[in-house]
Amino acid sequence: MYNQYPLSLIQREFDRQQAGEKDLVREFQTQLLELEKLLDPSIRNSSAANLEKIKDSIIHLQQIIQQQKQDLAELQQLLKDKETARKSLAEQYQNSETARTNTLNQLDQTTKESKDLATKLEVIENNEKLCRQKIEELEKSNVLEQAQLKVNFSKMKREKEEFITKLQVEIKKLKTKPKTAEIETQTENIPAPTNY
């Protein structure tokens, strides 16, 4: 019902009905004054025309009363409709406030979750950065170790070659030494020359 009659329209109709009611009350008062005049004892014994006039006034007053009853019923219905509209609007407002509160709560929750995710992302990025730094340090350390290993390997190779050379010299010495010893032995077995 409130959709068909906006509150402003209902208020205007109510004001119009009140103004109309005031007009009817004024007319009713006028008719009462006329009736009082007709019932005045000085004119009580007047003609049948006056009696007809009194009857007409009574009928007219009854019509006014009936009209006022109808207007009052319409006004009461209008007030009921207005109250229904007010309750409906209050309920809609309450529902709207509840929805707004729920939306704000969801927004707060989403904001909190976003902040938590941002914090987690920051931690992950920091961990990733630390891992990269560690990898770079390990790679540098590995390069240094490889360089040291190469130096050590070259040194060991040189030492090996030197050792092999020394060993070969010793082997040659050993190979030539028995022949020298044998020659010395043979020389010892030769009898010394005698002087005749």
Phi and psi restraints in degrees (value plus and minus 20) as a CYANA .aco file:
   2 TYR   PHI     -89.2   -49.2
   2 TYR   PSI     -42.1    -2.1
   3 ASN   PHI     -91.2   -51.2
   3 ASN   PSI     -52.6   -12.6
   4 GLN   PHI     -96.6   -56.6
   4 GLN   PSI     -49.2    -9.2
   5 TYR   PHI    -144.8  -104.8
   5 TYR   PSI      75.5   115.5
   6 PRO   PHI     -80.2   -40.2
   6 PRO   PSI     136.0   176.0
   7 LEU   PHI     -79.0   -39.0
   7 LEU   PSI     -57.3   -17.3
   8 SER   PHI     -84.1   -44.1
   8 SER   PSI     -60.0   -20.0
   9 LEU   PHI     -87.6   -47.6
   9 LEU   PSI     -61.5   -21.5
  10 ILE   PHI     -81.8   -41.8
  10 ILE   PSI     -62.6   -22.6
  11 GLN   PHI     -82.9   -42.9
  11 GLN   PSI     -63.3   -23.3
  12 ARG   PHI     -82.0   -42.0
  12 ARG   PSI     -62.5   -22.5
  13 GLU   PHI     -84.5   -44.5
  13 GLU   PSI     -60.5   -20.5
  14 PHE   PHI     -81.9   -41.9
  14 PHE   PSI     -65.5   -25.5
  15 ASP   PHI     -81.5   -41.5
  15 ASP   PSI     -62.1   -22.1
  16 ARG   PHI     -82.9   -42.9
  16 ARG   PSI     -62.5   -22.5
  17 GLN   PHI     -83.6   -43.6
  17 GLN   PSI     -60.1   -20.1
  18 GLN   PHI     -83.8   -43.8
  18 GLN   PSI     -62.3   -22.3
  19 ALA   PHI     -83.4   -43.4
  19 ALA   PSI     -62.4   -22.4
  20 GLY   PHI     -83.9   -43.9
  20 GLY   PSI     -57.2   -17.2
  21 GLU   PHI     -85.3   -45.3
  21 GLU   PSI     -59.3   -19.3
  22 LYS   PHI     -82.7   -42.7
  22 LYS   PSI     -60.9   -20.9
  23 ASP   PHI     -81.6   -41.6
  23 ASP   PSI     -63.5   -23.5
  24 LEU   PHI     -84.4   -44.4
  24 LEU   PSI     -59.2   -19.2
  25 VAL   PHI     -82.6   -42.6
  25 VAL   PSI     -63.5   -23.5
  26 ARG   PHI     -80.9   -40.9
  26 ARG   PSI     -63.1   -23.1
  27 GLU   PHI     -85.0   -45.0
  27 GLU   PSI     -59.9   -19.9
  28 PHE   PHI     -82.3   -42.3
  28 PHE   PSI     -63.3   -23.3
  29 GLN   PHI     -83.0   -43.0
  29 GLN   PSI     -60.2   -20.2
  30 THR   PHI     -81.1   -41.1
  30 THR   PSI     -64.7   -24.7
  31 GLN   PHI     -84.0   -44.0
  31 GLN   PSI     -57.7   -17.7
  32 LEU   PHI     -83.6   -43.6
  32 LEU   PSI     -61.5   -21.5
  33 LEU   PHI     -80.9   -40.9
  33 LEU   PSI     -62.9   -22.9
  34 GLU   PHI     -83.7   -43.7
  34 GLU   PSI     -59.7   -19.7
  35 LEU   PHI     -85.5   -45.5
  35 LEU   PSI     -60.6   -20.6
  36 GLU   PHI     -82.4   -42.4
  36 GLU   PSI     -59.0   -19.0
  37 LYS   PHI     -82.9   -42.9
  37 LYS   PSI     -61.1   -21.1
  38 LEU   PHI     -88.1   -48.1
  38 LEU   PSI     -50.9   -10.9
  39 LEU   PHI    -106.7   -66.7
  39 LEU   PSI     -17.3    22.7
  40 ASP   PHI     -80.1   -40.1
  40 ASP   PSI     111.5   151.5
  41 PRO   PHI     -76.9   -36.9
  41 PRO   PSI     -46.9    -6.9
  42 SER   PHI     -88.6   -48.6
  42 SER   PSI     -45.7    -5.7
  43 ILE   PHI    -136.3   -96.3
  43 ILE   PSI      -2.7    37.3
  44 ARG   PHI     -84.9   -44.9
  44 ARG   PSI     -54.6   -14.6
  45 ASN   PHI    -112.8   -72.8
  45 ASN   PSI      13.0    53.0
  46 SER   PHI    -101.4   -61.4
  46 SER   PSI    -194.8  -154.8
  47 SER   PHI     -95.4   -55.4
  47 SER   PSI     153.5   193.5
  48 ALA   PHI     -84.8   -44.8
  48 ALA   PSI     -46.3    -6.3
  49 ALA   PHI     -83.3   -43.3
  49 ALA   PSI     -58.9   -18.9
  50 ASN   PHI     -86.6   -46.6
  50 ASN   PSI     -58.5   -18.5
  51 LEU   PHI     -82.0   -42.0
  51 LEU   PSI     -61.5   -21.5
  52 GLU   PHI     -81.8   -41.8
  52 GLU   PSI     -59.6   -19.6
  53 LYS   PHI     -84.2   -44.2
  53 LYS   PSI     -59.5   -19.5
  54 ILE   PHI     -84.1   -44.1
  54 ILE   PSI     -64.7   -24.7
  55 LYS   PHI     -79.6   -39.6
  55 LYS   PSI     -65.3   -25.3
  56 ASP   PHI     -80.8   -40.8
  56 ASP   PSI     -60.2   -20.2
  57 SER   PHI     -84.7   -44.7
  57 SER   PSI     -61.8   -21.8
  58 ILE   PHI     -83.1   -43.1
  58 ILE   PSI     -65.3   -25.3
  59 ILE   PHI     -79.8   -39.8
  59 ILE   PSI     -63.8   -23.8
  60 HIS   PHI     -82.9   -42.9
  60 HIS   PSI     -60.8   -20.8
  61 LEU   PHI     -84.5   -44.5
  61 LEU   PSI     -59.5   -19.5
  62 GLN   PHI     -83.0   -43.0
  62 GLN   PSI     -59.6   -19.6
  63 GLN   PHI     -83.9   -43.9
  63 GLN   PSI     -61.1   -21.1
  64 ILE   PHI     -82.9   -42.9
  64 ILE   PSI     -64.0   -24.0
  65 ILE   PHI     -81.6   -41.6
  65 ILE   PSI     -63.9   -23.9
  66 GLN   PHI     -81.7   -41.7
  66 GLN   PSI     -63.6   -23.6
  67 GLN   PHI     -82.1   -42.1
  67 GLN   PSI     -61.5   -21.5
  68 GLN   PHI     -85.3   -45.3
  68 GLN   PSI     -57.6   -17.6
  69 LYS   PHI     -81.9   -41.9
  69 LYS   PSI     -64.1   -24.1
  70 GLN   PHI     -83.2   -43.2
  70 GLN   PSI     -64.5   -24.5
  71 ASP   PHI     -81.9   -41.9
  71 ASP   PSI     -60.3   -20.3
  72 LEU   PHI     -84.5   -44.5
  72 LEU   PSI     -62.2   -22.2
  73 ALA   PHI     -81.8   -41.8
  73 ALA   PSI     -62.6   -22.6
  74 GLU   PHI     -83.1   -43.1
  74 GLU   PSI     -61.9   -21.9
  75 LEU   PHI     -84.4   -44.4
  75 LEU   PSI     -61.1   -21.1
  76 GLN   PHI     -82.9   -42.9
  76 GLN   PSI     -61.9   -21.9
  77 GLN   PHI     -83.7   -43.7
  77 GLN   PSI     -60.4   -20.4
  78 LEU   PHI     -82.9   -42.9
  78 LEU   PSI     -61.6   -21.6
  79 LEU   PHI     -85.0   -45.0
  79 LEU   PSI     -59.2   -19.2
  80 LYS   PHI     -81.9   -41.9
  80 LYS   PSI     -65.5   -25.5
  81 ASP   PHI     -81.4   -41.4
  81 ASP   PSI     -60.3   -20.3
  82 LYS   PHI     -84.3   -44.3
  82 LYS   PSI     -62.1   -22.1
  83 GLU   PHI     -85.7   -45.7
  83 GLU   PSI     -60.7   -20.7
  84 THR   PHI     -81.0   -41.0
  84 THR   PSI     -64.5   -24.5
  85 ALA   PHI     -82.3   -42.3
  85 ALA   PSI     -61.6   -21.6
  86 ARG   PHI     -82.6   -42.6
  86 ARG   PSI     -65.1   -25.1
  87 LYS   PHI     -82.8   -42.8
  87 LYS   PSI     -62.5   -22.5
  88 SER   PHI     -83.0   -43.0
  88 SER   PSI     -63.2   -23.2
  89 LEU   PHI     -85.5   -45.5
  89 LEU   PSI     -58.9   -18.9
  90 ALA   PHI     -83.6   -43.6
  90 ALA   PSI     -60.3   -20.3
  91 GLU   PHI     -85.5   -45.5
  91 GLU   PSI     -63.1   -23.1
  92 GLN   PHI     -81.8   -41.8
  92 GLN   PSI     -60.8   -20.8
  93 TYR   PHI     -83.3   -43.3
  93 TYR   PSI     -63.1   -23.1
  94 GLN   PHI     -82.5   -42.5
  94 GLN   PSI     -64.0   -24.0
  95 ASN   PHI     -81.7   -41.7
  95 ASN   PSI     -61.2   -21.2
  96 SER   PHI     -83.6   -43.6
  96 SER   PSI     -62.3   -22.3
  97 GLU   PHI     -83.9   -43.9
  97 GLU   PSI     -61.6   -21.6
  98 THR   PHI     -82.1   -42.1
  98 THR   PSI     -65.4   -25.4
  99 ALA   PHI     -82.1   -42.1
  99 ALA   PSI     -60.7   -20.7
 100 ARG   PHI     -84.1   -44.1
 100 ARG   PSI     -63.8   -23.8
 101 THR   PHI     -82.0   -42.0
 101 THR   PSI     -64.2   -24.2
 102 ASN   PHI     -81.5   -41.5
 102 ASN   PSI     -62.3   -22.3
 103 THR   PHI     -83.1   -43.1
 103 THR   PSI     -63.0   -23.0
 104 LEU   PHI     -83.7   -43.7
 104 LEU   PSI     -60.3   -20.3
 105 ASN   PHI     -83.3   -43.3
 105 ASN   PSI     -63.1   -23.1
 106 GLN   PHI     -83.3   -43.3
 106 GLN   PSI     -59.7   -19.7
 107 LEU   PHI     -83.5   -43.5
 107 LEU   PSI     -63.3   -23.3
 108 ASP   PHI     -81.2   -41.2
 108 ASP   PSI     -63.5   -23.5
 109 GLN   PHI     -83.4   -43.4
 109 GLN   PSI     -63.7   -23.7
 110 THR   PHI     -83.8   -43.8
 110 THR   PSI     -60.9   -20.9
 111 THR   PHI     -82.5   -42.5
 111 THR   PSI     -63.6   -23.6
 112 LYS   PHI     -82.6   -42.6
 112 LYS   PSI     -65.0   -25.0
 113 GLU   PHI     -82.8   -42.8
 113 GLU   PSI     -59.5   -19.5
 114 SER   PHI     -82.8   -42.8
 114 SER   PSI     -62.6   -22.6
 115 LYS   PHI     -83.7   -43.7
 115 LYS   PSI     -62.4   -22.4
 116 ASP   PHI     -81.2   -41.2
 116 ASP   PSI     -63.8   -23.8
 117 LEU   PHI     -84.3   -44.3
 117 LEU   PSI     -59.5   -19.5
 118 ALA   PHI     -83.3   -43.3
 118 ALA   PSI     -60.8   -20.8
 119 THR   PHI     -84.1   -44.1
 119 THR   PSI     -64.8   -24.8
 120 LYS   PHI     -82.3   -42.3
 120 LYS   PSI     -61.7   -21.7
 121 LEU   PHI     -82.2   -42.2
 121 LEU   PSI     -60.9   -20.9
 122 GLU   PHI     -83.2   -43.2
 122 GLU   PSI     -62.3   -22.3
 123 VAL   PHI     -82.3   -42.3
 123 VAL   PSI     -64.0   -24.0
 124 ILE   PHI     -82.0   -42.0
 124 ILE   PSI     -64.4   -24.4
 125 GLU   PHI     -83.3   -43.3
 125 GLU   PSI     -60.4   -20.4
 126 ASN   PHI     -83.7   -43.7
 126 ASN   PSI     -63.2   -23.2
 127 ASN   PHI     -82.1   -42.1
 127 ASN   PSI     -61.5   -21.5
 128 GLU   PHI     -82.4   -42.4
 128 GLU   PSI     -61.7   -21.7
 129 LYS   PHI     -82.8   -42.8
 129 LYS   PSI     -64.7   -24.7
 130 LEU   PHI     -82.2   -42.2
 130 LEU   PSI     -61.0   -21.0
 131 CYS   PHI     -82.4   -42.4
 131 CYS   PSI     -63.5   -23.5
 132 ARG   PHI     -80.0   -40.0
 132 ARG   PSI     -65.5   -25.5
 133 GLN   PHI     -80.8   -40.8
 133 GLN   PSI     -62.4   -22.4
 134 LYS   PHI     -83.8   -43.8
 134 LYS   PSI     -62.7   -22.7
 135 ILE   PHI     -81.2   -41.2
 135 ILE   PSI     -65.2   -25.2
 136 GLU   PHI     -81.4   -41.4
 136 GLU   PSI     -62.4   -22.4
 137 GLU   PHI     -82.2   -42.2
 137 GLU   PSI     -63.4   -23.4
 138 LEU   PHI     -84.6   -44.6
 138 LEU   PSI     -60.0   -20.0
 139 GLU   PHI     -83.3   -43.3
 139 GLU   PSI     -64.0   -24.0
 140 LYS   PHI     -81.8   -41.8
 140 LYS   PSI     -65.0   -25.0
 141 SER   PHI     -81.5   -41.5
 141 SER   PSI     -61.1   -21.1
 142 ASN   PHI     -83.3   -43.3
 142 ASN   PSI     -62.6   -22.6
 143 VAL   PHI     -82.0   -42.0
 143 VAL   PSI     -64.8   -24.8
 144 LEU   PHI     -83.4   -43.4
 144 LEU   PSI     -62.9   -22.9
 145 GLU   PHI     -83.5   -43.5
 145 GLU   PSI     -61.3   -21.3
 146 GLN   PHI     -82.1   -42.1
 146 GLN   PSI     -62.9   -22.9
 147 ALA   PHI     -82.5   -42.5
 147 ALA   PSI     -63.0   -23.0
 148 GLN   PHI     -84.3   -44.3
 148 GLN   PSI     -61.6   -21.6
 149 LEU   PHI     -82.2   -42.2
 149 LEU   PSI     -60.1   -20.1
 150 LYS   PHI     -82.7   -42.7
 150 LYS   PSI     -63.8   -23.8
 151 VAL   PHI     -81.5   -41.5
 151 VAL   PSI     -66.8   -26.8
 152 ASN   PHI     -81.9   -41.9
 152 ASN   PSI     -61.8   -21.8
 153 PHE   PHI     -82.9   -42.9
 153 PHE   PSI     -64.0   -24.0
 154 SER   PHI     -81.7   -41.7
 154 SER   PSI     -62.4   -22.4
 155 LYS   PHI     -83.1   -43.1
 155 LYS   PSI     -66.2   -26.2
 156 MET   PHI     -84.2   -44.2
 156 MET   PSI     -57.6   -17.6
 157 LYS   PHI     -83.3   -43.3
 157 LYS   PSI     -63.5   -23.5
 158 ARG   PHI     -83.1   -43.1
 158 ARG   PSI     -65.7   -25.7
 159 GLU   PHI     -81.6   -41.6
 159 GLU   PSI     -59.7   -19.7
 160 LYS   PHI     -82.3   -42.3
 160 LYS   PSI     -66.6   -26.6
 161 GLU   PHI     -82.4   -42.4
 161 GLU   PSI     -61.0   -21.0
 162 GLU   PHI     -83.3   -43.3
 162 GLU   PSI     -61.7   -21.7
 163 PHE   PHI     -84.4   -44.4
 163 PHE   PSI     -62.7   -22.7
 164 ILE   PHI     -81.0   -41.0
 164 ILE   PSI     -63.4   -23.4
 165 THR   PHI     -80.5   -40.5
 165 THR   PSI     -66.9   -26.9
 166 LYS   PHI     -81.3   -41.3
 166 LYS   PSI     -61.9   -21.9
 167 LEU   PHI     -82.8   -42.8
 167 LEU   PSI     -62.4   -22.4
 168 GLN   PHI     -82.4   -42.4
 168 GLN   PSI     -60.7   -20.7
 169 VAL   PHI     -81.7   -41.7
 169 VAL   PSI     -64.8   -24.8
 170 GLU   PHI     -83.8   -43.8
 170 GLU   PSI     -60.6   -20.6
 171 ILE   PHI     -82.3   -42.3
 171 ILE   PSI     -64.1   -24.1
 172 LYS   PHI     -80.8   -40.8
 172 LYS   PSI     -61.9   -21.9
 173 LYS   PHI     -81.1   -41.1
 173 LYS   PSI     -63.3   -23.3
 174 LEU   PHI     -85.7   -45.7
 174 LEU   PSI     -56.9   -16.9
 175 LYS   PHI     -88.2   -48.2
 175 LYS   PSI     -59.0   -19.0
 176 THR   PHI    -100.0   -60.0
 176 THR   PSI     -44.3    -4.3
 177 LYS   PHI     -86.0   -46.0
 177 LYS   PSI     -65.7   -25.7
 178 PRO   PHI     -80.8   -40.8
 178 PRO   PSI     -58.4   -18.4
 179 LYS   PHI     -82.9   -42.9
 179 LYS   PSI     -62.7   -22.7
 180 THR   PHI     -83.2   -43.2
 180 THR   PSI     -60.9   -20.9
 181 ALA   PHI     -85.5   -45.5
 181 ALA   PSI     -61.2   -21.2
 182 GLU   PHI     -83.5   -43.5
 182 GLU   PSI     -62.7   -22.7
 183 ILE   PHI     -82.1   -42.1
 183 ILE   PSI     -61.7   -21.7
 184 GLU   PHI     -84.0   -44.0
 184 GLU   PSI     -60.1   -20.1
 185 THR   PHI     -84.0   -44.0
 185 THR   PSI     -65.0   -25.0
 186 GLN   PHI     -82.4   -42.4
 186 GLN   PSI     -58.2   -18.2
 187 THR   PHI     -85.6   -45.6
 187 THR   PSI     -56.0   -16.0
 188 GLU   PHI     -87.8   -47.8
 188 GLU   PSI     -53.6   -13.6
 189 ASN   PHI     -95.4   -55.4
 189 ASN   PSI     -39.4     0.6
 190 ILE   PHI     -93.8   -53.8
 190 ILE   PSI     107.7   147.7
 191 PRO   PHI     -87.9   -47.9
 191 PRO   PSI     123.2   163.2
 192 ALA   PHI     -88.1   -48.1
 192 ALA   PSI     123.5   163.5
 193 PRO   PHI     -86.8   -46.8
 193 PRO   PSI     119.5   159.5
 194 THR   PHI    -119.8   -79.8
 194 THR   PSI     130.9   170.9
 195 ASN   PHI    -117.3   -77.3
 195 ASN   PSI      99.7   139.7
